[in-house]
Amino acid sequence: MGFIDFLRRPLASLPPRVVSPYSPQDTLNDLVVADLYPELPNALTKTTALRIPAVKRAHDLTCTVLARMPWRDYHGATESAEQPSWLLTSATMIPPRNLRYGVVSDLFMYGWAAIGFQLVDGRPADALYLPYGTWAFNEASKPEVTSDAIPTAYRQRVVPIQLGEGSNGILVDGYETLDDARAIEAAYRDRINNPIPQTILTITGDRWDGWSRDEREEFRQRWMKSRSAQGGATAMKPDWVSADFSGDLPTELFESGRNANRLDIANHAGIPAGLVEGVRQGGSGGGTEIRYSGAQDNAVRNELWDLGLSKYADAIEARLSLDDVCEPGHSIRVETGPYLSVPQPTGPITSED
């Protein structure tokens, strides 16, 4: 595998059912999608993945927390007195918070993200988030914009950010789990729409054959009315009718499977399972009641950061600290101070420049 192939491999390794909403859909992909999910126009895009509640919760938690952390320019170990303008504002009237949110969102979903820079005197002066599918590596291994929707000014320098080798985003690394989530949801919905009969009435063959469809329905309705609250708890039947009671329809349909799937999604997202599962669903299927207060709040925050969110900040810092974005000797750091309580960072982590 040559250098160009190696560099482009993560982008080309998407399974055929995993596509960007900004990429053209070929006929084969459309056929596969239509066969697997006839109710969905596209399967396993960012949009359809976010219809899975656990993915939505994990994605929004990750993006919201990291988008709230400003990016800062440092000279050595000291925060620069004059910050680059693209970190603080934008001529596009799209706030830097949206830039940060979009970058983290694509890293979460695909393992890759990109920023388009407008240059002044060869240095970045303004920045625009490039949605996944609007850019690609060309044959010279250079990243370039492939969509006419991106303004020309922000095609001058395309800076791709890779989450890390082996981390290709939840749409790639977790696509079987997302398939399972859709299948469990479909089975759950089908059971609700087509419940198991709680009472089965067996009519002798001669009477059944002698009744019309309307007469059979009339008898069923009369039985249901007599067994309702109006009729009380006692029912009567002739000897040519037998009644079988299969029991109540469980209220915890597929709970174990749904909870196991949420746990798998949490593992792929790299966040504590309790933050995806939320308050206990009920019954014996488990669940965790999440409350934030005092030391527990600090513990949950730092577990979330250490085991999940820090990898996004590390990837962003490492790439944006290179000299095609920063002045030599400078670096970009994610401001974690307002988020982390214990341990409290005392300064930036050294990185390549």
C-alpha positions in Angstrom: 0.0 0.0 0.0 1.5 3.3 -1.1 1.5 6.5 0.9 -1.4 8.0 -1.0 -3.5 4.8 -0.5 -2.6 4.7 3.2 -3.5 8.3 3.7 -6.8 7.9 1.9 -7.7 4.5 3.4 -9.9 5.7 6.3 -12.1 7.7 4.0 -12.4 4.8 1.5 -13.0 2.2 4.2 -16.6 3.2 4.8 -18.9 0.1 4.5 -21.2 0.5 1.4 -24.2 1.3 3.6 -22.4 4.1 5.4 -22.6 7.3 3.4 -22.4 11.0 3.9 -25.6 13.0 3.2 -23.4 15.3 1.0 -22.0 12.5 -1.2 -23.7 11.4 -4.4 -25.7 8.1 -4.0 -24.9 5.4 -6.6 -27.6 3.0 -7.8 -26.1 0.0 -6.0 -26.1 1.8 -2.7 -29.7 2.9 -3.3 -30.8 -0.7 -3.9 -29.1 -2.0 -0.8 -30.6 0.7 1.3 -34.1 0.2 -0.2 -33.8 -3.5 0.5 -32.7 -3.2 4.1 -34.7 -0.3 5.2 -37.7 0.4 2.9 -38.9 3.1 5.3 -35.7 5.1 5.1 -34.4 7.1 2.1 -30.8 6.5 3.2 -29.4 4.0 5.8 -26.6 4.9 8.2 -26.1 8.4 7.2 -25.5 10.9 10.1 -29.2 11.9 9.9 -30.5 8.3 10.1 -28.1 7.4 12.9 -29.2 10.3 15.0 -32.7 8.8 14.9 -31.4 6.1 17.2 -32.0 7.6 20.7 -28.7 6.4 22.3 -26.7 7.7 19.4 -28.5 11.0 19.5 -27.8 11.3 23.2 -24.1 10.3 22.9 -23.5 12.6 19.9 -25.2 15.6 21.4 -23.5 15.2 24.7 -20.1 14.9 23.1 -20.6 17.8 20.7 -22.2 20.2 23.1 -19.5 19.8 25.8 -16.6 20.2 23.4 -18.3 23.0 21.4 -18.5 24.9 24.7 -14.7 24.8 25.1 -13.1 27.7 23.2 -9.9 27.1 21.2 -6.9 29.3 22.2 -3.6 30.1 20.7 -0.5 29.5 22.9 3.0 30.7 22.4 5.0 28.0 24.2 3.3 27.5 27.6 1.7 31.0 27.6 -1.6 32.0 26.1 -1.1 34.5 23.4 -2.2 38.1 24.2 -3.5 38.5 20.7 -5.6 35.6 19.4 -6.0 34.8 15.7 -9.3 36.3 14.5 -10.6 33.0 13.1 -10.8 31.6 16.7 -13.0 34.5 17.8 -15.3 35.5 15.0 -16.1 34.8 11.3 -17.0 36.9 8.2 -19.5 34.1 7.4 -21.6 35.1 10.4 -21.4 31.5 11.6 -20.1 31.6 15.1 -16.9 29.7 16.0 -19.0 27.5 18.4 -20.7 26.0 15.3 -17.3 25.4 13.7 -16.3 23.5 16.8 -19.6 21.6 17.0 -19.4 20.5 13.3 -15.8 19.3 13.6 -16.5 17.2 16.7 -19.7 15.9 15.1 -17.9 14.6 12.0 -15.1 13.1 14.2 -17.7 11.3 16.2 -19.5 10.0 13.2 -16.8 9.4 10.6 -13.4 9.7 12.4 -12.5 12.5 10.0 -13.3 16.3 9.9 -12.1 19.2 7.9 -11.8 23.0 8.2 -11.6 25.3 5.2 -9.4 28.4 5.7 -9.5 31.8 4.0 -5.9 33.1 3.8 -4.4 36.5 4.1 -0.7 36.8 3.3 -0.5 33.0 3.4 -1.9 32.8 7.0 -5.4 31.6 8.1 -7.7 34.7 8.6 -11.1 33.0 8.6 -12.4 29.5 9.0 -15.4 27.4 7.8 -16.5 23.9 8.9 -16.5 21.6 5.9 -19.2 18.9 6.3 -18.0 15.4 5.6 -18.7 14.6 2.0 -17.8 18.1 0.7 -14.1 17.4 0.6 -11.7 14.5 -0.3 -8.1 13.7 -0.9 -7.0 14.0 -4.5 -4.6 11.8 -6.4 -1.7 13.9 -5.1 -2.8 13.1 -1.5 -3.9 16.8 -1.1 -7.2 17.6 0.6 -9.5 19.6 -1.6 -13.2 20.8 -1.6 -15.4 18.7 -3.9 -18.7 20.6 -3.4 -19.9 23.8 -5.1 -21.7 24.7 -1.9 -18.4 25.7 -0.3 -17.5 29.4 -1.0 -14.3 29.8 -3.0 -12.6 31.8 -0.3 -12.6 28.8 2.1 -11.0 26.4 -0.4 -7.6 28.1 -0.2 -6.4 25.7 2.5 -8.3 22.6 3.5 -7.1 21.2 6.9 -8.3 17.6 7.6 -8.4 16.3 11.1 -8.1 12.6 11.8 -9.4 11.2 15.1 -6.8 8.5 15.3 -5.6 5.3 13.6 -8.2 2.7 14.3 -10.9 5.2 15.4 -13.0 5.6 12.3 -16.2 7.0 13.9 -19.3 5.3 15.1 -20.8 5.0 11.6 -17.9 2.8 10.7 -16.7 1.1 13.8 -20.2 0.6 15.2 -22.3 0.0 12.1 -23.3 -3.5 13.1 -24.5 -2.2 16.5 -26.5 0.5 14.7 -28.0 -2.1 12.5 -29.0 -4.0 15.6 -30.5 -0.9 17.1 -32.7 -0.5 14.0 -33.7 -4.1 14.0 -34.6 -4.1 17.7 -36.6 -0.9 17.2 -38.5 -2.4 14.3 -39.3 -5.6 16.2 -40.4 -3.5 19.2 -42.6 -1.4 17.1 -44.1 -4.5 15.3 -44.9 -6.1 18.7 -46.7 -2.9 19.8 -48.7 -2.7 16.6 -49.4 -6.5 16.5 -49.7 -7.6 20.2 -50.0 -11.2 21.2 -53.7 -12.0 21.9 -54.4 -12.2 25.6 -57.5 -14.2 25.1 -58.2 -16.8 22.5 -61.7 -18.1 21.9 -62.1 -21.5 20.3 -65.4 -22.2 18.7 -66.5 -25.7 17.7 -66.2 -26.4 14.0 -69.8 -26.7 13.1 -70.8 -23.4 14.6 -67.7 -21.6 13.2 -68.4 -22.9 9.8 -72.1 -21.9 10.1 -71.3 -18.3 11.0 -70.7 -15.5 8.6 -67.7 -13.1 9.2 -70.0 -10.5 10.7 -71.5 -13.0 13.1 -68.0 -14.1 14.2 -67.0 -10.5 14.8 -70.3 -9.8 16.7 -69.6 -12.8 19.0 -66.0 -11.5 19.7 -67.3 -8.0 20.5 -69.9 -9.4 22.9 -67.2 -11.4 24.7 -65.0 -8.3 25.0 -67.8 -6.2 26.3 -68.8 -8.8 28.9 -65.1 -9.0 30.0 -64.7 -5.3 30.3 -65.0 -3.2 33.4 -68.7 -2.9 32.8 -69.2 -6.7 32.8 -67.1 -7.3 35.9 -64.5 -10.1 36.5 -66.9 -13.0 35.9 -67.8 -14.3 32.5 -70.1 -17.0 31.2 -69.7 -19.1 28.1 -71.6 -22.0 26.4 -70.0 -25.4 26.3 -69.2 -25.0 22.6 -66.7 -22.3 23.4 -63.4 -22.7 25.1 -61.3 -19.7 26.3 -57.5 -19.7 26.6 -55.7 -16.9 28.5 -52.1 -16.4 27.4 -51.4 -13.8 30.1 -50.8 -10.1 30.0 -48.7 -8.5 27.3 -45.3 -7.7 28.9 -44.7 -4.0 29.5 -41.0 -4.5 29.2 -40.8 -5.5 25.5 -37.3 -6.3 24.4 -35.9 -4.3 27.3 -32.8 -6.5 27.8 -32.0 -6.2 24.1 -32.5 -2.5 24.1 -30.4 -2.0 27.2 -27.6 -4.2 25.8 -27.6 -2.3 22.6 -27.4 1.1 24.5 -24.4 -0.3 26.3 -22.7 -1.2 23.0 -23.4 2.2 21.6 -22.0 3.8 24.8 -18.8 1.8 24.4 -18.5 2.8 20.7 -19.1 6.5 21.7 -16.6 6.2 24.6 -18.9 7.6 27.3 -20.1 6.1 30.6 -23.1 3.9 29.9 -25.2 5.6 32.5 -25.1 8.8 30.5 -26.7 7.1 27.5 -29.1 4.9 29.5 -30.3 7.7 31.7 -32.9 7.1 34.4 -33.8 3.4 35.0 -36.3 2.2 32.4 -37.9 -0.1 34.9 -38.3 -3.8 35.6 -35.4 -6.2 35.8 -33.5 -4.9 32.7 -31.3 -2.6 34.7 -30.4 1.0 34.2 -28.7 3.7 36.2 -30.2 6.7 37.9 -28.0 9.6 37.1 -27.8 12.6 39.5 -25.2 15.3 39.5 -24.1 16.8 42.8 -20.9 17.4 44.6 -18.1 14.8 44.3 -20.3 12.5 42.1 -20.6 15.3 39.6 -16.8 15.8 39.5 -16.3 12.0 39.1 -18.7 11.7 36.3 -17.3 14.7 34.5 -13.7 13.5 34.7 -14.6 9.9 33.7 -16.4 11.3 30.7 -13.4 13.4 29.8 -10.7 10.9 30.5 -12.4 7.9 28.8 -14.2 9.7 25.9 -14.0 13.4 25.2 -10.3 13.9 25.5 -9.5 12.0 22.3 -11.4 14.6 20.3 -9.6 17.5 22.0 -6.3 15.8 21.5 -6.9 15.2 17.7 -8.0 18.8 17.2 -5.0 20.3 19.1 -2.5 18.1 17.4 -3.6 19.0 13.9 -4.3 22.7 14.4 -1.0 23.2 16.1 1.0 22.4 12.9 2.7 25.3 11.1 0.2 25.5 8.2 -2.4 26.8 10.8 -0.3 28.3 13.6 2.7 30.6 13.5 5.9 28.7 14.2 6.3 28.3 17.9 2.6 28.6 18.5 0.0 25.9 19.2 -3.8 25.6 19.5 -5.3 24.4 22.8 -8.8 23.4 23.8 -9.8 25.5 26.9 -10.8 22.7 29.4 -10.6 24.8 32.5 -14.4 25.7 32.8 -15.4 22.1 32.4 -12.9 20.0 34.5 -13.1 20.4 38.2 -10.9 17.6 39.5 -8.1 17.3 38.5 -7.9 21.0 37.5 -5.4 21.4 34.6 -2.5 23.7 35.5 -1.4 24.5 32.0 -1.4 23.3 28.4 0.0 19.9 27.4 3.1 20.0 25.3 2.5 19.0 21.7 4.3 19.1 18.4 4.6 22.6 16.8 
